[in-house]
Amino acid sequence: MYFNSRSKEILFILRTATKIFNFLPSELSHVLALKSLVVLTYLGFRVKADTSKKLTFINIPLRNKLGLAAGLD
C-alpha cells in the first residue's frame, strides 16, 4: 500500500484522533469515529486494496480474506 504526502498527513491526524478518542466515553468516541470516516471520504481519502494477490482456500477462489474468516466461524 502506497501513500502520498496528503495520505500521510491524514493518517497522522487519524492516529492523533484515536489517542484522543481513548479518553472519551465509548459511545461518543464511536459516533465521532463514524462521522470522521464520512468526512475523510468526502475529502477524497481512499484506500486501494491490493488485488494482485489471489487468495484460494481448498481450490476455491476468494475475493478477500474476510470471506475466508467468515467461513471459518
Buried (B, 14 or more C-beta within 10 A) or exposed (E): EEEEEEBEEBEEEBEEEEEEBEEEEEEEBEEBBEEBEEEBEEEEBEEEEEEEEEEEEEEEEBEEEEBBEEEEE
